[in-house]
Amino acid sequence: MERSTGNRFYPLPTRILNSRPVIQEVWIEPKVAYVTDRLKANLKSSDQDGDFIYYTYQWEKNGAILNEEREEFLEKDRFKKGDVIAVLVTPDDRETSGVTKRSETLTLFEQPTSHSLFPSHFCRKDNLIFIRSEPMIRIMIRLPIP
C-alpha cells in the first residue's frame, strides 16, 4: 500500500514479523543404548526466516525431569538397566520460542558382555559374511553393520 502526496508515492512502513522456529523431529542416539553409553539428542528443525536457532534440552528418566541435565548430551554411567529415557527440546531464535518437542522413549540395557568367537571358517561374498565355528555354530552377517 502506498500513499500519494501530489506526484510522489511513498511506501507505508512495513513491519516483518518473526516466525517461530519449528522442530520436526527429535531422537536419541544410540538407538540401542546401554547403561554405559553417552546419549545424544539429535533433531531436525527449521526457521522460516533463516534465523539461527538455539535449543534448550530437558532430559527425563522414568518420567521424572532431570533438572540438572540441560545439555545436548546425557553422560554415561548414571543409570541402571531398564531406565526409560526421553529428551524434550525447545527451539528459540531469540525473538520467539517454538513448541517443545519430545523424543520417543529409549529403554537402557545392561552393559554388553563381550564373547570371543574363534571361527574355523570365514567367508565374505558380496555384502554377506559367513562364519562357521565348531562344532555347529553358523552366523551370517549382512554388511554394512549399523
C-alpha positions as CSV (number, residue, x, y, z in Angstrom):
1,M,0.0,0.0,0.0
2,E,1.3,3.4,-0.9
3,R,0.1,6.9,-0.1
4,S,0.2,9.8,-2.5
5,T,1.4,13.4,-1.9
6,G,1.0,15.1,-5.2
7,N,3.0,13.3,-7.9
8,R,5.1,11.3,-5.4
9,F,4.3,8.0,-3.9
10,Y,5.8,6.8,-0.6
11,P,5.5,3.3,0.6
12,L,3.9,2.8,4.0
13,P,6.3,1.4,6.6
14,T,6.1,-2.4,6.7
15,R,7.0,-4.5,9.7
16,I,8.2,-8.0,9.0
17,L,7.0,-10.4,11.7
18,N,9.2,-13.1,13.0
19,S,8.2,-16.7,12.6
20,R,8.7,-19.3,15.2
21,P,11.4,-21.9,14.8
22,V,10.0,-25.4,14.4
23,I,11.4,-28.8,15.4
24,Q,10.2,-31.5,13.0
25,E,11.8,-34.5,14.8
26,V,13.8,-35.3,18.0
27,W,15.5,-38.7,18.6
28,I,18.2,-40.1,20.9
29,E,21.3,-41.9,19.8
30,P,22.5,-44.5,20.0
31,K,19.1,-46.1,19.2
32,V,20.1,-49.2,21.1
33,A,21.7,-47.9,24.3
34,Y,23.4,-49.4,27.3
35,V,23.8,-48.0,30.8
36,T,27.4,-47.3,29.9
37,D,26.6,-45.2,26.8
38,R,26.7,-41.4,26.5
39,L,23.4,-40.4,25.0
40,K,22.9,-37.6,22.4
41,A,19.8,-35.7,21.5
42,N,19.5,-35.2,17.7
43,L,17.0,-33.1,15.9
44,K,15.7,-31.8,12.6
45,S,14.5,-28.2,12.7
46,S,13.9,-25.1,10.6
47,D,13.2,-21.4,10.9
48,Q,11.2,-19.8,8.1
49,D,13.1,-16.6,8.4
50,G,16.5,-18.3,8.4
51,D,17.3,-17.1,11.9
52,F,19.9,-19.0,13.9
53,I,18.2,-21.4,16.3
54,Y,19.2,-22.0,19.9
55,Y,18.0,-25.1,21.8
56,T,17.0,-25.9,25.4
57,Y,17.3,-29.5,26.4
58,Q,15.5,-31.2,29.2
59,W,16.1,-34.9,29.9
60,E,13.7,-37.3,31.6
61,K,14.4,-40.6,33.4
62,N,11.4,-42.9,34.1
63,G,9.1,-39.9,33.5
64,A,10.8,-37.6,36.0
65,I,12.6,-34.5,34.9
66,L,16.4,-34.4,35.5
67,N,16.7,-30.8,36.5
68,E,20.5,-30.7,36.3
69,E,20.6,-32.2,32.7
70,R,20.2,-29.3,30.3
71,E,22.7,-30.1,27.5
72,E,22.7,-31.9,24.2
73,F,24.5,-34.9,25.8
74,L,23.5,-37.1,28.7
75,E,26.6,-38.6,30.3
76,K,27.0,-42.3,30.9
77,D,27.3,-44.5,34.0
78,R,24.4,-42.7,35.8
79,F,21.7,-45.2,35.1
80,K,20.6,-48.8,35.5
81,K,19.1,-51.4,33.3
82,G,15.5,-50.7,32.5
83,D,15.6,-46.9,32.9
84,V,13.5,-45.2,30.4
85,I,15.0,-42.1,28.9
86,A,13.4,-39.2,26.8
87,V,14.5,-35.7,25.9
88,L,12.4,-32.6,25.4
89,V,13.9,-29.9,23.1
90,T,12.6,-26.3,22.8
91,P,13.8,-24.1,19.8
92,D,14.4,-20.4,20.3
93,D,15.5,-17.8,17.7
94,R,16.0,-15.1,20.4
95,E,12.7,-13.4,19.4
96,T,10.3,-16.2,19.7
97,S,10.4,-19.7,21.3
98,G,9.0,-22.6,19.3
99,V,6.9,-25.5,20.5
100,T,8.7,-28.1,22.7
101,K,9.1,-31.5,21.0
102,R,9.6,-34.8,23.0
103,S,11.6,-37.7,21.7
104,E,10.3,-41.3,21.8
105,T,11.4,-43.1,24.9
106,L,14.6,-45.2,25.0
107,T,15.0,-48.1,27.4
108,L,18.5,-48.8,28.6
109,F,20.1,-52.2,28.5
110,E,22.7,-53.7,30.8
111,Q,26.3,-53.3,29.9
112,P,27.0,-55.6,27.0
113,T,29.3,-58.6,27.7
114,S,31.9,-59.5,25.1
115,H,32.2,-63.0,23.8
116,S,35.1,-64.3,21.8
117,L,34.4,-66.2,18.6
118,F,37.1,-68.1,17.0
119,P,35.8,-69.1,13.6
120,S,37.2,-72.2,11.9
121,H,35.9,-70.8,8.6
122,F,35.3,-67.2,7.5
123,C,33.9,-66.3,4.0
124,R,32.9,-63.0,2.6
125,K,30.7,-62.9,-0.5
126,D,29.0,-59.7,-1.8
127,N,27.6,-57.9,1.3
128,L,27.4,-61.1,3.4
129,I,29.9,-62.5,5.9
130,F,29.5,-66.2,6.7
131,I,31.2,-67.5,9.9
132,R,31.3,-71.2,10.9
133,S,32.6,-72.1,14.3
134,E,32.9,-75.6,15.7
135,P,31.0,-77.6,16.5
136,M,27.8,-76.4,14.9
137,I,27.5,-72.6,15.1
138,R,26.8,-70.7,11.9
139,I,26.4,-67.0,11.7
140,M,25.5,-64.8,8.7
141,I,26.1,-61.0,9.0
142,R,24.7,-58.6,6.4
143,L,27.0,-55.6,5.7
144,P,27.2,-52.8,6.3
145,I,26.8,-53.3,10.1
146,P,24.9,-50.2,11.5
